[in-house]
Amino acid sequence: MTADTFAGEYKSKLLNALETLDLSGIAQAIEILREARDHNRQIFVCGNGGSASTASHFVCDMVKGASFQRDKRFRILSLADCVPTVTAYSNDVGYDCIFEEQLKNFAQQGDVVLALSGSGNSANVVKALQYANSIGCQTIALTGRDGKIADSRCGGAYGPHRRWSHDCLPYALLLLYGESRQLNIRQIPSSNPIHCSNPNSVRALAIDGT
């Protein structure tokens, strides 16, 4: 396969995957973020590896791009950014608790936890969402198909090709960021179905990379 052929196929598959993004789910997430901003709630973002990098980038955009010179600003941080805390828990306790334990320090009822997991199987992400739901946080998951997040109803963003869900995550967050900068963010109709077992639990975005 030539470089041109590979690039062309990659572009085609990525565009097909992006076409399957659940825009109604993204709209729900935008409304959750808007409400958090307007009510001075904290927003926590978490993810591993590339998703951790994406989480940090999203937080940067929201702290500056969606907040600078605005009367209402986003209170948002990434749970993956404090390397000493992450490595301390990883070394002394276990890697699966690195996000949950930080939430126990900072999260309160009504706050928002936004979790990123391309596979949907990240144990530390699942535990963070489960804890957040247990204390009454609102939770949002951007994830792939058939992972533990879906099984535990900590998420519902399903796509058959996990590789493409990783590629779609930045674009889904770009939509969240772009819309969150607007002053006239649209309201979400109450008739929109939300697949969750807890009324405060995950509003998950569909990433179906066929």
C-alpha positions as CSV (number, residue, x, y, z in Angstrom):
1,M,0.0,0.0,0.0
2,T,1.4,3.4,-1.0
3,A,1.4,6.4,1.3
4,D,-1.2,8.1,-0.8
5,T,-3.5,5.0,-0.7
6,F,-3.1,4.7,3.0
7,A,-3.9,8.3,3.6
8,G,-6.9,8.2,1.4
9,E,-8.3,5.1,3.1
10,Y,-7.6,6.5,6.5
11,K,-9.4,9.8,5.6
12,S,-12.4,7.9,4.2
13,K,-12.8,5.7,7.2
14,L,-12.4,8.6,9.6
15,L,-15.0,10.7,7.8
16,N,-17.4,7.7,7.8
17,A,-16.9,7.3,11.5
18,L,-17.5,11.0,12.2
19,E,-20.7,10.9,10.2
20,T,-22.0,8.5,12.9
21,L,-21.4,10.9,15.8
22,D,-24.6,11.2,17.9
23,L,-25.2,15.0,17.7
24,S,-28.2,14.8,20.0
25,G,-25.9,13.3,22.6
26,I,-23.4,16.0,22.1
27,A,-26.2,18.6,22.5
28,Q,-27.1,17.0,25.8
29,A,-23.5,17.2,26.9
30,I,-23.3,20.8,25.9
31,E,-26.3,21.6,28.0
32,I,-24.8,19.8,31.0
33,L,-21.6,21.8,30.6
34,R,-23.6,25.1,30.2
35,E,-25.5,24.4,33.4
36,A,-22.3,23.6,35.3
37,R,-20.8,26.9,34.1
38,D,-23.9,28.9,35.0
39,H,-24.2,27.3,38.5
40,N,-20.5,27.5,39.2
41,R,-20.1,23.8,39.3
42,Q,-16.8,22.0,38.9
43,I,-16.1,19.9,35.8
44,F,-13.6,17.1,36.0
45,V,-12.2,15.3,32.9
46,C,-10.2,12.0,32.9
47,G,-8.7,9.6,30.5
48,N,-5.6,7.4,29.9
49,G,-2.8,7.7,27.4
50,G,-4.0,9.6,24.3
51,S,-7.3,10.2,26.0
52,A,-5.4,11.9,28.9
53,S,-3.8,14.2,26.4
54,T,-7.1,14.9,24.7
55,A,-8.6,15.7,28.2
56,S,-5.8,18.2,28.9
57,H,-6.3,19.9,25.6
58,F,-10.0,20.1,26.1
59,V,-9.5,21.6,29.5
60,C,-7.1,24.2,28.1
61,D,-9.5,25.2,25.5
62,M,-12.4,25.6,28.0
63,V,-10.3,27.5,30.6
64,K,-9.1,30.0,28.0
65,G,-11.0,29.8,24.7
66,A,-14.4,29.4,26.3
67,S,-13.8,31.6,29.3
68,F,-11.5,34.5,28.6
69,Q,-13.1,37.9,28.9
70,R,-16.5,36.3,29.7
71,D,-18.6,37.0,32.8
72,K,-19.3,33.3,33.2
73,R,-16.3,31.0,33.2
74,F,-15.8,27.2,33.2
75,R,-14.4,25.7,36.4
76,I,-12.7,22.7,34.8
77,L,-9.6,20.5,35.3
78,S,-8.1,17.3,34.2
79,L,-7.6,14.5,36.7
80,A,-4.7,13.2,34.6
81,D,-2.6,16.4,34.9
82,C,-1.2,16.2,38.4
83,V,1.6,13.7,37.8
84,P,2.8,13.5,41.4
85,T,-0.7,12.6,42.6
86,V,-1.3,10.1,39.7
87,T,2.1,8.4,40.3
88,A,1.6,8.3,44.1
89,Y,-1.7,6.5,43.9
90,S,-0.4,4.2,41.1
91,N,2.7,3.3,43.1
92,D,1.2,3.0,46.6
93,V,-2.4,1.9,46.0
94,G,-3.2,1.0,42.4
95,Y,-3.6,2.5,39.0
96,D,-7.3,1.7,38.9
97,C,-8.1,4.3,41.6
98,I,-6.1,7.3,40.4
99,F,-9.2,9.3,39.2
100,E,-11.7,8.0,41.8
101,E,-9.5,9.0,44.8
102,Q,-9.1,12.6,43.4
103,L,-12.8,12.9,43.0
104,K,-13.2,12.0,46.7
105,N,-11.1,15.0,47.5
106,F,-12.8,17.5,45.2
107,A,-16.1,16.4,43.7
108,Q,-19.5,17.4,45.1
109,Q,-23.1,16.6,44.3
110,G,-24.1,18.4,41.1
111,D,-20.5,18.6,39.7
112,V,-19.7,17.0,36.3
113,V,-17.3,14.2,35.4
114,L,-16.4,13.9,31.7
115,A,-14.7,10.6,31.0
116,L,-12.8,9.6,27.8
117,S,-12.0,5.9,26.9
118,G,-11.6,4.7,23.4
119,S,-12.0,1.0,24.4
120,G,-14.6,1.6,27.1
121,N,-12.7,-0.8,29.3
122,S,-10.4,1.6,31.4
123,A,-10.9,0.4,35.0
124,N,-9.9,3.7,36.5
125,V,-12.4,5.5,34.3
126,V,-15.2,3.1,35.2
127,K,-14.5,3.5,38.9
128,A,-14.4,7.3,38.6
129,L,-17.8,7.3,36.9
130,Q,-19.3,4.9,39.4
131,Y,-18.1,7.0,42.3
132,A,-19.3,10.2,40.6
133,N,-22.7,8.7,40.1
134,S,-22.9,7.5,43.7
135,I,-22.5,11.0,45.1
136,G,-24.9,12.7,42.6
137,C,-22.6,14.1,40.0
138,Q,-23.6,14.3,36.4
139,T,-21.5,12.2,34.2
140,I,-20.6,12.2,30.5
141,A,-18.7,9.4,28.7
142,L,-17.1,9.4,25.3
143,T,-16.2,5.8,24.6
144,G,-16.2,2.8,22.2
145,R,-18.4,-0.2,21.8
146,D,-18.9,-3.1,24.2
147,G,-16.7,-1.9,27.0
148,K,-17.2,-2.1,30.7
149,I,-18.5,1.4,30.8
150,A,-21.4,0.3,28.6
151,D,-21.9,-2.9,30.6
152,S,-22.1,-1.0,33.9
153,R,-24.2,1.7,32.4
154,C,-21.5,4.2,33.1
155,G,-21.7,5.0,29.4
156,G,-23.4,4.2,26.2
157,A,-21.2,5.5,23.3
158,Y,-20.8,2.5,21.2
159,G,-18.8,1.9,18.0
160,P,-17.7,-1.4,16.6
161,H,-14.2,-0.2,15.8
162,R,-12.4,1.0,18.9
163,R,-9.6,2.4,16.8
164,W,-11.9,4.9,15.2
165,S,-13.5,5.9,18.5
166,H,-10.1,7.1,19.6
167,D,-9.8,9.2,16.4
168,C,-13.3,10.6,16.9
169,L,-12.9,11.7,20.5
170,P,-11.1,14.9,19.6
171,Y,-13.7,15.9,17.1
172,A,-16.6,15.2,19.5
173,L,-14.8,17.4,22.1
174,L,-14.2,20.0,19.4
175,L,-18.0,20.2,18.9
176,L,-18.5,20.5,22.7
177,Y,-15.9,23.2,22.9
178,G,-17.1,25.2,19.8
179,E,-20.7,25.1,21.0
180,S,-19.8,26.0,24.6
181,R,-18.2,29.3,23.4
182,Q,-21.6,30.4,22.0
183,L,-23.8,32.6,24.2
184,N,-27.0,31.1,22.8
185,I,-26.5,27.5,23.5
186,R,-29.7,25.6,22.6
187,Q,-31.9,24.0,25.1
188,I,-32.3,20.2,25.0
189,P,-35.9,18.9,24.6
190,S,-37.0,16.9,27.6
191,S,-38.3,14.1,25.2
192,N,-34.7,13.1,24.3
193,P,-34.2,9.6,25.6
194,I,-31.2,9.1,28.0
195,H,-30.0,5.5,28.5
196,C,-29.0,5.3,32.2
197,S,-30.0,3.5,35.4
198,N,-29.4,6.6,37.6
199,P,-31.1,9.9,36.8
200,N,-27.8,11.6,37.4
201,S,-25.7,9.2,35.5
202,V,-24.0,9.2,32.2
203,R,-25.1,11.2,29.2
204,A,-23.1,9.2,26.6
205,L,-22.2,10.2,23.1
206,A,-22.4,7.7,20.3
207,I,-19.3,7.1,18.3
208,D,-20.1,4.4,15.7
209,G,-17.0,3.9,13.6
210,T,-18.3,1.6,10.8
